[in-house]
Amino acid sequence: MKGGLYSWGRYPDCPQMAHRPAWPDELAGMLEKAGASKGSSLPYGNGRSYGDSCLADSGHVLAMTGLNRIVAVDWERGVLRAESGILLADILACALPRGWFLPVVPGTRFVTLGGAIANDVHGKNHHRRGTFGCHVTALGLLRNGEEVVCSPEREPELFAATVGGLGLSGVILWAELRLMPVGSDRIEVLTQRFGSLSEFFALSAEYDERHEYAVAWVDCVARRGGVGRGVAFWGDHAAAGRARAGGAARGASWEMPWTPPVSLVNRWSVAAFNLAYWHRHPAGRERSETGVEPFFFPLDGIGSWNRIYGRKGFQQFQCVVPEASAEMAVGAVLEEVGRSRAGSFLAVLKRCGGMRSPGWLSFPMQGTSLALDFARNPELEGLLGRLDRIVHEAGGRLYPAKDAHMSGADFRAAYPGWEKLEALRDPGLMSRFWRRVLG
């Protein structure tokens, strides 16, 4: 592969030249220089967006991880202000030993604060607490060379354009957010296998509201009577336990050392993994206790796990479909994936709640979300097109932070707030994603 920064999926193959500010007052000059010589730039966090939303149209990005300081914190009230380049892992390392946790975490803790806001990430407790942006109280935004402070009450339209705005309304300098009090760093987990989608939805209706966290793995290669089978997990913070100092910031326990010439993820390896994972969990209901890392961030234990997909990279298909059509649409997607024999190690199924995000382009809606990872191959484009049609006909949408293929027509129909964001977009910022979906 060529040098430079990439998205996590390594597709499209568009390396980015990094410009690395160490202090906030360097940003305005860098943006001005990029605009004059390259036409545009884009803030780039820790590169955990899967598709082209984190890639600048010009190929020149502002790598923000050097701006990673905590500016102010009130441990009595659980209010923290930090620069946008700080990793969620570092916030957790400071907060968890003091009895605080981030109210919303995505599937990896190695994302920046600014990236979490720009993509309005969600987690296993969307049914309880909504998206990340619901807990941001204020932020500082550099746009047109000037800092603007915005919040739900102050410059509310600019705030709505920034939360979930894919880094296009300006460069987030800092953000303030409310933390969530917890009793320990341990998670009490309830696990149960299910044999069909109907069973999953019945279990979800019974148990989700009783627990802080709810998520399921689904076997996307099972055929015939096994379609839709999986394992459901519910979790809650234990009332008392040992809060490890710095525990949530641990690095990977194993590193994928190289990128193979071809993907190690194929129909045979996926089938073997899924069969083993299914049988690993008992048929009956099981209670256990685990730590923060294995429950929230299991893949963080494998450094550079994206390399297993080989030099061509991978694409994620993550959709959300409304409640009324969820079971039918998710079933149709799984049937199509099963027929294609493409398979996915990571097939994550979860219900989303009705709490509205403050962002115009936020992804979740009340309904069900399904995320699938596919190694890139010649048949993938056709499969994704068929899955897109199922989601579109069900009134659903795809997640821009994970996308590298969505059509402009589908995006504009699913996210009508795009016009308001485009009207407020900083003219010096442009991503490959935005150029693609706006034509």
C-alpha positions as CSV (number, residue, x, y, z in Angstrom):
1,M,0.0,0.0,0.0
2,K,1.0,3.6,-0.5
3,G,2.0,5.7,2.4
4,G,-0.3,8.2,4.1
5,L,-3.5,8.0,6.1
6,Y,-6.4,5.8,5.2
7,S,-9.9,5.0,6.4
8,W,-10.3,1.9,8.5
9,G,-11.7,-0.2,5.7
10,R,-8.8,0.8,3.4
11,Y,-11.3,1.5,0.7
12,P,-11.3,3.6,-1.4
13,D,-7.6,3.4,-1.9
14,C,-7.0,7.2,-1.4
15,P,-4.0,7.9,0.8
16,Q,-4.2,11.2,2.7
17,M,-1.3,13.7,3.3
18,A,-1.4,14.6,7.0
19,H,-0.9,18.1,8.4
20,R,-0.5,17.7,12.2
21,P,-1.3,20.7,14.4
22,A,0.1,20.6,17.9
23,W,-1.8,23.6,19.2
24,P,-5.2,25.0,18.4
25,D,-3.8,28.4,17.2
26,E,-2.0,26.6,14.3
27,L,-5.2,25.4,12.7
28,A,-6.4,28.6,11.1
29,G,-3.1,29.0,9.2
30,M,-3.1,25.4,8.1
31,L,-6.6,25.7,6.8
32,E,-5.9,28.9,4.9
33,K,-2.8,27.4,3.3
34,A,-4.7,24.2,2.3
35,G,-7.5,26.3,0.8
36,A,-5.0,28.4,-1.2
37,S,-3.0,25.5,-2.5
38,K,-5.3,22.5,-2.5
39,G,-8.8,24.0,-2.6
40,S,-10.0,22.2,0.6
41,S,-9.1,20.1,3.6
42,L,-10.9,18.0,6.2
43,P,-10.3,17.3,9.9
44,Y,-9.2,13.7,10.4
45,G,-9.4,12.0,13.8
46,N,-8.0,8.5,14.5
47,G,-9.0,7.0,11.2
48,R,-11.8,4.7,12.5
49,S,-14.4,5.7,9.9
50,Y,-14.7,2.8,7.5
51,G,-15.4,4.5,4.2
52,D,-14.7,7.8,2.6
53,S,-16.3,10.2,5.0
54,C,-12.9,10.9,6.7
55,L,-11.0,11.4,3.4
56,A,-10.5,14.9,2.1
57,D,-11.5,15.5,-1.5
58,S,-8.1,17.2,-1.9
59,G,-6.2,14.4,-0.3
60,H,-4.9,16.7,2.5
61,V,-6.3,16.3,6.0
62,L,-5.7,18.0,9.4
63,A,-4.7,15.1,11.6
64,M,-6.2,16.1,15.0
65,T,-4.8,13.6,17.5
66,G,-2.1,16.0,18.6
67,L,-4.9,18.2,20.1
68,N,-5.7,15.8,22.9
69,R,-5.7,17.7,26.2
70,I,-8.3,17.8,28.9
71,V,-9.1,21.5,29.3
72,A,-11.3,21.4,32.4
73,V,-13.2,18.9,34.4
74,D,-15.6,18.9,37.3
75,W,-15.5,15.5,39.0
76,E,-18.3,16.4,41.4
77,R,-20.8,17.0,38.6
78,G,-19.3,14.8,35.9
79,V,-18.7,17.5,33.3
80,L,-15.6,17.3,31.2
81,R,-14.2,19.7,28.5
82,A,-11.4,18.4,26.2
83,E,-9.8,19.1,22.9
84,S,-11.3,17.3,20.0
85,G,-8.3,15.0,19.3
86,I,-8.4,13.2,22.6
87,L,-9.3,9.5,22.4
88,L,-12.3,8.2,24.2
89,A,-9.9,5.6,25.7
90,D,-8.0,8.4,27.4
91,I,-11.2,10.0,28.7
92,L,-12.3,6.6,30.1
93,A,-8.9,6.1,31.7
94,C,-9.3,9.3,33.7
95,A,-13.0,9.0,34.4
96,L,-13.6,5.4,35.3
97,P,-11.4,5.3,38.4
98,R,-13.4,8.3,39.6
99,G,-16.7,6.6,39.2
100,W,-17.7,8.1,35.8
101,F,-18.2,6.6,32.4
102,L,-19.0,8.0,28.9
103,P,-22.8,7.9,28.5
104,V,-22.5,6.5,25.0
105,V,-19.6,4.5,23.5
106,P,-19.2,3.0,20.0
107,G,-17.6,-0.4,19.3
108,T,-14.1,0.9,19.7
109,R,-12.6,3.3,22.3
110,F,-9.9,4.4,19.8
111,V,-12.0,7.2,18.3
112,T,-11.4,10.9,19.0
113,L,-13.9,13.1,20.8
114,G,-14.3,15.2,17.6
115,G,-14.9,12.1,15.5
116,A,-17.5,10.8,17.9
117,I,-19.4,14.1,17.6
118,A,-18.9,14.5,13.8
119,N,-20.3,11.0,13.3
120,D,-22.8,11.2,16.2
121,V,-21.8,7.7,17.3
122,H,-24.2,5.4,19.1
123,G,-23.8,2.3,21.2
124,K,-25.5,-0.6,22.9
125,N,-27.7,1.7,25.0
126,H,-29.3,3.8,22.3
127,H,-32.7,2.7,23.5
128,R,-31.8,4.4,26.8
129,R,-29.5,7.3,26.1
130,G,-29.7,8.1,22.4
131,T,-26.6,9.2,20.5
132,F,-23.3,10.7,21.7
133,G,-24.5,14.2,20.6
134,C,-27.4,14.0,23.1
135,H,-24.8,14.5,25.9
136,V,-22.6,17.2,24.4
137,T,-23.4,20.5,26.1
138,A,-21.2,22.9,24.1
139,L,-18.4,22.9,21.6
140,G,-15.9,25.3,20.0
141,L,-15.9,25.4,16.2
142,L,-13.3,26.9,13.9
143,R,-15.0,28.1,10.7
144,N,-13.9,30.7,8.2
145,G,-10.9,31.3,10.4
146,E,-12.9,32.3,13.5
147,E,-13.9,30.3,16.6
148,V,-17.6,30.0,17.3
149,V,-19.0,28.6,20.5
150,C,-22.2,26.7,19.9
151,S,-24.6,24.6,21.9
152,P,-28.3,23.5,21.8
153,E,-29.2,27.0,23.0
154,R,-26.4,29.1,21.5
155,E,-26.0,29.0,17.7
156,P,-28.4,26.0,17.7
157,E,-28.4,25.5,13.9
158,L,-24.6,25.4,13.8
159,F,-24.7,22.9,16.6
160,A,-27.2,20.7,14.7
161,A,-25.0,20.9,11.6
162,T,-21.9,19.9,13.5
163,V,-23.4,16.9,15.5
164,G,-23.3,14.2,12.9
165,G,-22.1,16.7,10.3
166,L,-19.1,14.6,9.2
167,G,-16.6,17.4,9.9
168,L,-18.0,19.7,7.3
169,S,-19.4,22.6,9.3
170,G,-16.0,23.5,10.7
171,V,-13.1,22.1,12.7
172,I,-14.2,21.1,16.2
173,L,-11.6,22.6,18.6
174,W,-13.0,21.3,21.9
175,A,-16.2,19.9,23.4
176,E,-17.9,19.7,26.7
177,L,-20.0,16.8,27.7
178,R,-21.9,15.2,30.6
179,L,-20.5,11.9,32.0
180,M,-22.5,9.1,33.5
181,P,-22.0,7.9,37.1
182,V,-21.2,4.2,37.6
183,G,-20.5,2.0,40.6
184,S,-17.6,0.0,39.1
185,D,-15.7,-1.0,36.0
186,R,-17.5,-4.4,35.9
187,I,-20.4,-5.3,33.7
188,E,-23.1,-7.8,34.7
189,V,-24.1,-9.7,31.6
190,L,-27.2,-11.7,30.7
191,T,-26.6,-14.0,27.6
192,Q,-29.2,-16.0,25.7
193,R,-29.1,-17.8,22.3
194,F,-32.1,-17.3,19.9
195,G,-33.0,-19.5,17.0
196,S,-34.8,-17.0,14.7
197,L,-35.4,-13.3,14.2
198,S,-38.9,-13.7,15.6
199,E,-37.3,-15.0,18.8
200,F,-34.8,-12.1,18.8
201,F,-37.5,-9.5,18.6
202,A,-39.6,-11.2,21.3
203,L,-36.5,-11.3,23.6
204,S,-35.7,-7.7,22.8
205,A,-39.2,-6.5,23.6
206,E,-39.0,-8.4,26.9
207,Y,-35.5,-7.5,28.1
208,D,-34.1,-4.4,26.4
209,E,-35.9,-1.9,28.6
210,R,-34.8,-3.7,31.8
211,H,-31.1,-3.2,31.0
212,E,-28.8,-0.4,30.2
213,Y,-27.1,-2.2,27.3
214,A,-28.5,-4.6,24.6
215,V,-26.9,-6.0,21.5
216,A,-26.9,-9.3,19.6
217,W,-24.6,-11.3,17.3
218,V,-26.4,-12.9,14.4
219,D,-25.2,-15.8,12.3
220,C,-25.4,-14.4,8.8
221,V,-24.3,-17.6,7.0
222,A,-26.9,-19.9,8.6
223,R,-29.3,-21.3,5.9
224,R,-32.8,-22.7,5.8
225,G,-34.2,-23.2,9.3
226,G,-31.2,-21.4,10.9
227,V,-31.6,-18.0,9.3
228,G,-31.7,-15.3,11.9
229,R,-30.3,-17.3,14.7
230,G,-27.8,-15.6,17.1
231,V,-26.8,-14.7,20.6
232,A,-28.3,-11.8,22.6
233,F,-26.4,-9.9,25.3
234,W,-27.7,-7.5,27.9
235,G,-25.5,-5.6,30.3
236,D,-25.5,-3.3,33.3
237,H,-22.8,-1.6,35.3
238,A,-22.2,-3.6,38.5
239,A,-23.2,-1.7,41.6
240,A,-19.8,-2.1,43.3
241,G,-16.4,-3.3,42.2
242,R,-12.8,-2.4,41.6
243,A,-12.3,0.6,39.2
244,R,-8.9,0.0,37.6
245,A,-6.8,3.1,37.2
246,G,-6.1,3.5,33.5
247,G,-7.7,0.1,32.7
248,A,-9.9,1.3,29.9
249,A,-6.9,2.7,28.0
250,R,-5.0,-0.5,27.7
251,G,-3.6,-1.3,24.3
252,A,-4.2,-4.4,22.2
253,S,-3.2,-7.7,23.6
254,W,-2.3,-9.0,20.1
255,E,-1.3,-7.2,16.9
256,M,-2.0,-8.3,13.4
257,P,1.6,-7.9,12.2
258,W,1.1,-7.7,8.4
259,T,-1.4,-7.3,5.6
260,P,-1.8,-10.6,3.7
261,P,-2.1,-10.4,-0.1
262,V,-5.6,-11.9,0.0
263,S,-8.3,-11.7,2.6
264,L,-8.3,-14.2,5.4
265,V,-12.0,-13.7,5.7
266,N,-13.8,-16.0,3.2
267,R,-16.8,-18.2,3.1
268,W,-15.0,-21.1,4.7
269,S,-13.4,-19.2,7.6
270,V,-16.6,-17.3,8.3
271,A,-18.7,-20.5,8.3
272,A,-16.2,-22.1,10.7
273,F,-16.1,-19.1,13.0
274,N,-19.9,-18.7,13.1
275,L,-20.5,-22.3,13.8
276,A,-18.0,-22.3,16.7
277,Y,-19.3,-19.0,18.1
278,W,-22.9,-20.3,18.0
279,H,-22.0,-23.5,19.9
280,R,-19.8,-21.7,22.3
281,H,-22.8,-20.1,24.0
282,P,-25.2,-22.4,25.9
283,A,-28.8,-22.8,24.9
284,G,-30.1,-21.7,28.2
285,R,-29.9,-18.2,29.8
286,E,-26.6,-17.4,31.4
287,R,-25.5,-14.7,33.8
288,S,-21.8,-13.6,34.1
289,E,-19.6,-10.7,34.9
290,T,-16.9,-9.1,32.8
291,G,-14.8,-6.0,32.3
292,V,-15.5,-2.9,30.3
293,E,-13.1,-3.8,27.5
294,P,-14.4,-7.3,26.5
295,F,-18.1,-6.1,26.7
296,F,-17.8,-2.8,24.8
297,F,-14.6,-3.1,22.8
298,P,-13.9,-6.8,22.0
299,L,-12.0,-6.0,18.7
300,D,-9.8,-3.5,20.4
301,G,-7.9,-6.4,21.8
302,I,-6.6,-7.1,18.3
303,G,-4.4,-4.3,17.0
304,S,-4.8,-3.5,13.3
305,W,-7.5,-6.2,12.9
306,N,-8.6,-4.6,9.7
307,R,-5.5,-6.1,8.0
308,I,-7.1,-9.5,8.0
309,Y,-9.1,-8.4,5.1
310,G,-6.0,-8.2,2.9
311,R,-4.8,-5.5,0.6
312,K,-8.1,-4.8,-1.1
313,G,-9.7,-3.9,2.3
314,F,-13.3,-4.4,3.3
315,Q,-16.6,-2.5,3.4
316,Q,-19.2,-2.4,6.1
317,F,-22.9,-2.4,5.4
318,Q,-24.7,-0.8,8.3
319,C,-28.4,0.0,8.0
320,V,-31.2,1.0,10.3
321,V,-34.9,0.2,9.4
322,P,-38.0,1.5,11.1
323,E,-39.8,-0.6,13.7
324,A,-42.8,-1.5,11.5
325,S,-40.6,-3.1,8.8
326,A,-37.6,-4.2,10.8
327,E,-38.2,-8.0,11.1
328,M,-39.1,-8.3,7.4
329,A,-36.2,-6.2,6.1
330,V,-33.5,-7.7,8.4
331,G,-34.7,-11.1,7.4
332,A,-34.5,-10.2,3.7
333,V,-31.0,-8.9,4.1
334,L,-29.9,-12.0,5.9
335,E,-31.5,-14.2,3.3
336,E,-29.7,-12.3,0.5
337,V,-26.3,-12.5,2.3
338,G,-26.9,-16.2,2.9
339,R,-27.6,-16.8,-0.8
340,S,-24.5,-14.9,-1.8
341,R,-22.3,-16.9,0.6
342,A,-20.4,-13.7,1.3
343,G,-20.7,-14.0,5.1
344,S,-19.5,-11.7,7.8
345,F,-17.6,-12.4,11.0
346,L,-19.0,-9.2,12.5
347,A,-22.8,-9.3,12.3
348,V,-24.2,-6.9,14.9
349,L,-27.9,-6.6,15.5
350,K,-29.5,-4.1,17.9
351,R,-32.6,-2.1,18.5
352,C,-32.5,1.7,18.5
353,G,-34.8,3.8,20.6
354,G,-36.8,6.9,20.0
355,M,-34.6,9.6,21.6
356,R,-33.9,12.2,18.9
357,S,-30.4,13.4,18.2
358,P,-29.7,17.1,18.0
359,G,-27.9,16.5,14.7
360,W,-29.5,16.9,11.3
361,L,-27.6,14.0,9.8
362,S,-27.7,11.6,12.7
363,F,-28.0,7.9,11.6
364,P,-30.1,6.1,14.1
365,M,-33.9,6.1,14.0
366,Q,-36.4,4.1,16.1
367,G,-36.1,0.6,14.7
368,T,-33.4,-2.0,14.2
369,S,-29.8,-1.7,13.1
370,L,-27.7,-4.4,11.4
371,A,-24.0,-4.1,10.7
372,L,-22.1,-6.5,8.4
373,D,-18.4,-6.5,7.3
374,F,-17.5,-7.9,3.9
375,A,-14.1,-8.5,2.3
376,R,-13.9,-6.7,-1.0
377,N,-14.3,-9.0,-4.1
378,P,-15.8,-8.7,-7.6
379,E,-19.3,-9.8,-6.5
380,L,-19.6,-7.3,-3.6
381,E,-20.9,-4.4,-5.6
382,G,-23.9,-6.4,-6.8
383,L,-24.6,-7.7,-3.3
384,L,-24.5,-4.2,-1.8
385,G,-26.8,-3.0,-4.5
386,R,-29.4,-5.7,-3.6
387,L,-29.1,-4.9,0.1
388,D,-29.5,-1.2,-0.6
389,R,-32.8,-1.8,-2.3
390,I,-34.2,-3.8,0.6
391,V,-33.3,-1.0,3.0
392,H,-34.6,1.7,0.8
393,E,-38.0,-0.1,0.2
394,A,-38.3,-0.6,4.0
395,G,-37.8,3.2,4.7
396,G,-34.4,2.7,6.2
397,R,-31.0,4.3,5.6
398,L,-27.2,3.5,5.7
399,Y,-24.6,4.9,8.1
400,P,-22.4,7.6,6.4
401,A,-19.5,6.9,8.8
402,K,-19.3,3.3,7.6
403,D,-20.2,3.8,4.0
404,A,-18.2,3.7,0.8
405,H,-20.9,2.9,-1.8
406,M,-24.2,4.6,-1.1
407,S,-25.8,6.3,-4.1
408,G,-26.3,10.1,-4.0
409,A,-30.1,9.6,-4.6
410,D,-30.4,7.2,-1.6
411,F,-28.4,9.5,0.7
412,R,-30.4,12.6,-0.2
413,A,-33.7,10.8,0.2
414,A,-32.7,9.3,3.6
415,Y,-31.1,12.5,5.0
416,P,-33.2,15.5,4.0
417,G,-31.2,17.6,6.4
418,W,-28.3,17.5,3.9
419,E,-29.5,20.8,2.3
420,K,-29.3,22.7,5.6
421,L,-25.8,21.2,6.3
422,E,-24.6,22.2,2.8
423,A,-25.8,25.7,3.4
424,L,-23.7,25.9,6.5
425,R,-20.7,24.0,5.3
426,D,-17.4,25.7,5.7
427,P,-16.3,26.3,2.1
428,G,-12.7,25.2,3.0
429,L,-13.9,21.7,4.0
430,M,-14.8,18.9,1.6
431,S,-14.8,15.1,1.9
432,R,-14.8,12.5,-0.8
433,F,-18.0,11.2,0.7
434,W,-19.8,14.6,0.4
435,R,-18.5,15.1,-3.2
436,R,-19.8,11.6,-4.1
437,V,-23.3,11.8,-2.7
438,L,-23.9,15.4,-3.9
439,G,-22.6,14.6,-7.3
